[in-house]
Amino acid sequence: MGENNALPLAGIRVLDAATYIAAPVAAAILSEFGAEVIKIEKPGIGDPLRRFGAPSGRPDASLFWMNESRNKRGITLDLGKPEGAELFKRMAVKADVVCENFRPGTFERWGLGYDVLSAINPGLVLLRISAYGQTGPWAGKIGFARMAHALSGVGYLAGEPDGAPVNPGPSSLADYVCAVYGALGVTLALRERDASGKGQVIDLSLVEAMFRSLDQTLPNYKMHGHVRERTGSQTPAAAPNRNFPTGGGGWVSLSCTNDKMFQRLCQAMGRPELAEDLRYALSDDRIAHRDEVEGITQDWTTSMPREAVVEACDKFEVPCAPILSIADICAHPQFLARDMFVALQDELAGEVVLPGVVPKLSRTPGQVKSLGPDMGQDNSTIYRELLDLSEDEIAGLRGRAVI
């Protein structure tokens, strides 16, 4: 890559002291755009994500770990030991960002609160991700993504109208949504630091990241007292607008959010007269006769294979997409054309295919260069280069289980 198109975060150093998913994924996103990310793990134990999920063929490195610790260098350090905390502070002096997601108060108990870190490095940005936030009556309560789905209101809306609430998508959805907000918060803080020279704390909760996705649910309740309920795949504000089965067992997601789209759907179905029917012509009328109009649509979608439904909708510019499994996705031309599969080689695991970088930058696109590191693989290099420790000092730290 040429000198004039260096990655946007080149020269930024991130200490990733977090575990599991949200904050480590935020750090991984930063790494894709040029930040040097140093993953810090507890000696002998490591990040539990190493043992979470499907095996890779590499000892102590699940596929989950290899994906979400992409591009990172790896060291071990026991932050709970005073000597370990002192080493961390020495590294923080030379860092731009620290990521952590321990229960609120843990960093302070280790003597690593932001008052301490900012005193030794006023420009340091601290990303703190927790289940419920650093303040409030639930701040110290343990929680994971499932709890965030539940408390945020998103979990209440997931499922069929007459069924139990279900988990919205993958069980870790809140972690990934929060990770994007985390990476955004870091870039915003770094941008502001360019002007002020000062760092700051980013206080981010899994719950609030999910709560922000509830579109008009909050203002609609506050203004009209409307409590939104589960509607399955339907959209209350439009019809037909849900997932439909197709002939042969596949499914499509089809959306008609205005009258012109419905007119085009009627043409696609070979039923142009429906657009003139007073029961269906206008959006409010279609909503009032939702069961009828969606029943007609389903009769049509089930009369042909999934691919034919999508082709007919495309012909008349009706928004429609097949509902794909991961097997379908891996063969889909859109994903292939967009470089959404990155294949890397591992000596023990062989080829490991990871999701590509998002978003796509035209001049300085992000990169995935390496899989998650072995535990402590960069101890000697980083402690020697960053802290000027000798091999004897590093060996001593190792012998005392500090690293």
N, C-alpha and C positions, 0 to 999 in steps of 0.2 A: 504494500500500500504506500502510495507516494506521500511526500512530506506535506503536501497541500490538502490532503484529505485524511488526516489522522482521525481516529475515532473520537467522538465528542467528549468522552470522559478520560481520555489518555492523560496520565499524570495524576489521576485521583487514586488515592490509596484507601481501601476499605478494610476494616477489621470486622470480620463476621464472627461474632461470639455467640450467635443464636443457635437454636436447635430446631429440629423438625422442619416446618415448611414455610410459613409466611415470610419471616424476616430473611431466612436463607435464600428464598426465591427472589426477594427484592434485591439482595446482593448479587444474585446470579444475573438478573436483568442488567444491573449496573456493569457487571463484568462483560456482558455481551457488547457493550458500547465503549469498551476500552479501559474501564477501571481495573486496577490491580486489586484483587480480592484475596485476602488471607483468611482462610477458614481456621478457626480456633476450636479445638476439641479437648475434652477432658482426657488426660492420659489413661490408657488402659480401658476406657469405656467408650469414648467417642460420641459422636452424635447418634442418638437412637435411630435416626433415619437410615443409617447404614444397614440396619437389620429389619427395616420396615418395607414390606412389599415383596415383589417377585425376586427370586434369586437371579444372579447374573452369571454365575460360574466363576466369579472372582470372590475369594473369601472376604467376608466382612464388608461387602459392597453390593447392596441390592440395586436393582435397576432404578428404583426411586432415587437412591443416593447418587448414582452415576449421572442421572439426568439433572437433578436439582442442585448439585454441587459442581456443575459444569464450569469450566474455565478457572476454577479456584486453585490457589496454592494451599497446602495443608500443613498446619503445625499443631502440636499438642501443648496445652498449658492449663494448669489447675488454678482457675481464678479464685477459688475459695481459700487457697493458701496465701498467707501474706507475701511470701516471696513471689508467687505467681502473679498476684495483683500488682506488685511493684514492677515486674517485667511488662505487664500489660500497659501500665501507665507510661513506661518508657517507649513502648511502641505507639501509644496514642499520641505522644508528642509529635511523631512523624507521620501521623495519619490524617486524613481529611474527614473520614466518616467511620463511626462505630455503629454496628447493627446488633441489637440484642432483643430477646423476647422472653426473658425470664419473668416470673411473677413479680409484679411491682414491689419494690423494696429490696429485691435480691442484690442488685448492683450496689445499692447503698450499703447493705450489710457487708459486702466485700470491700468497702471503701472505694468504690468506683462510681459513685453518683456524679451527676453532671457538674455539681459544684466543684468537685475534685478535678474532673477531667478538663473542664473549661478553664480552671485556674492554671493548668499546665499547658493548655493549648486552646487559647480563646477562639480560634477559628474552627474548632471541631464541631461537626454535625453529628448528633446522636439520634439514631432512629430506634424508637422504642415501640415494639408491637406487643400487645397483650390482648387477652380475650375481651376485656371490658374497659380498658383505659387505665391511665395512671392515677385517676382520681375517682371520687364517687364511692357509694357504699359497697359496690361490688368489685372494687379495684383489686382486692386481694384474693378474690375467688378464682378457683381453678376453672379453666374452660378451654375447649378446643373448637374447631370449625362447626361441629354439629350444634354446640351450644349457641354459637353465633347465628346459625340458621334459625334456631328456635327463638332466641330473644329478639332478633332483628325484625321479625314479622314475615320474613321470606319463607320460613318453614311452615308457617300457618297457611300460606297460600298455595303450597305445593301439594298436589294430589287431586283426586276426583271430588266433585261436590258432595257425594254421598259416602266418601271413604275417609280413611284416616290421613292425617298429614304425613307426607313422605319427605325423604331427604331430597333437596333440589339438586339433581345432577350428582356429580361425584361428592363423596363425603368431605373432601377437602376444598370445596368450591370457595368458601370464605377465605381460606389461606391465600388462594391465587388472586382473588379480587383485592385483598388487603396488600398483597405483594406489589401489585401495580400501583396502588396509592402510595405505598412505601417508597418505591423507586421515584415516583413523581415528587413526593415530599422532599426526598434527598436532593433531586435536581433543582427544585425551587429554592431550597435552603442554600445550596451552593451558588446559585445565581445571585441570591441576595447578598451572600458573603462577598461576592466580587465587588459590591459597592460599599458594604459596611466593614468588611474585614472580620466580622463576628460570626461565629457559629450559633446554633440553636438546637433545641430539642424538638423532635417530631413525635408527638404522642398520638399513636394510631391504634385503634381497636378493631378486632375482627367484627364485632357487632355493628359498629358505626359504618364500616366499609360496606356491609351488606344492607344496612338500613338506608343508605344513600341510593340504593337501586330500586326503591319502592314507587317510583314515578309519582302519580298524583294521589297515592293512598293517604298520605298524611294530610295535605290540604283539603282533600275531599271529606275526610272525617271531621277535621276541625271546622270546616264551613257548613257542611250538610249533615254531619252526624252519621255518615255512611260507613259501616264496617264492611270492608271488602272480604269476601269469602272465597273459598276454593272454587275454581271454575275448570279444573283440568287443563286441557290445552286450549280452551276457548279464550277469546278476548272479549270482555264485557262490552267494549265500546264499538265493536264491529262484528258483522256476520256476512257471509261465511268467513270464519277466521279461526281455524284450529287444525289439528292433525287429522288426516283422513286415511283410512285403509285403502289399499289398491288391490287389483286383481293379482293373485299369486302370492299374497302375504306381505308385500312391502307396505310402506307408509310414506306419505308426503305431508309437508307442512304448507298450507295454502292460506293466502291472506288477501282479503278484499276490504280495504279500509276506506274506500270512497265509492261513489256511484259509478264513476267511469271504469274503475277496476271491475266492478260487478258486471257492467255491460260487456267488457272484454271476456270475462269468464263465461257469460251466457253464449257468446260467439264460440268460444273454445268448446263448450259442451254441445254445440249445435242446437241451442235453445234460445235464440235471440229474442223471442217473444217474452221470455221471463223478465227482461229488463223493462218491459212496458207494463207488467202486471203491478197493480196498485199495492199488492201485498209486499212486493220486493223492490220496487223502483228506487225508493229512497232509503238511506241508511237506517233511519229510525224505524221505518217499516220492516226492514229486514231483521233488525234486532227484536222487534215485537213478534216476528214470525220465525225466530231463529231455528226452531226444530224443523220447520218445514223446509226452509231454504238450505239448511245444512244437510237435511235428509236427501234432497234432490242432488246436492253436490256429491254426497257420498255414493248415491246410486251410480253416478257417472264415474267417480274415481275407482270404484270396485269393478267397473265393466272392462277394465284394461290393465295391463301391467304398469308398474310404477314408472318405468322409463317413458311409456307412451303418454301418461298423464303429464309428466314434466315437459315433454316435447310439445304437447298441445298447448299447455299454458305458456311456454316460451314463445310459441308462434303468435299468440295474441297478447303477449306482454302482460301476463298475469303472474304476480309474484308467487313462486312455488319452488320448493326444493325437496329432494328426497331426504328422508331421515336415515342417516348412514350409521352403520356399525364401524368399528375401527378397521375391520377387514375391507369394507367398502371405501373408506377414506384413503387407505393405502394405495388403492388403484384409481382414485379419482383424478382426472386431468387438471382440475383447478389447483388442488394441493400440490401436484407435481410441478405445475407451471410456476407456482409461487415459492418454490424452494422451501417447503414446509417439512421436509425430511432431511435431517443431517446425519450422515453415517460416519461414525468414528470407529477406529480399530482399538481393541484392547488385547494385550498379550494373552490373557487367560479367558476372557469372555468372548473374544472374537469380535464380529461386527455388532455395534450397538447403534440403533437408529433413534435419534432424539427429535422432538419437535423443533422446527426452525425458529428463527428470531422474529419477534414482533416488537415494534412496528418496523416497516421497511423504509429505510432512509435512502434517498437517491444518491447522495455523494459519499456518505460515510456509513454504509450498512453495517449492522452488528455482525458479530462472528461467534461461532462456537468452535473452540480450538481444542478443548480437552474434556475428558470425562471427570467425574468426581475423583479427588485424589485419594491415595492410600493414607491411612492415619499417620500423621506426623512425617510424611514423606519429605517435607521441605524444612524440617527442624534445623538441620545444620546450616543450610544455606541462608535461611531468613534470620536466624539468631546471630549468625556471623556477619551478614551484610547489613542488617538493620540495626543491631545493637552492639556490634563489634565484640561479641563474645568469642573467647578462644575455645578450641576444641575441649580443653580440660574443663572450662567453665560449663560448657554444654553437657559434658559427661557427668559433671557433678549435679547439675539440675536433673538429669535423667536418673541418676542414682537416688536422689531425694524424692523422686516421683513428682517433681514440679512440672516437668515436661514428659 
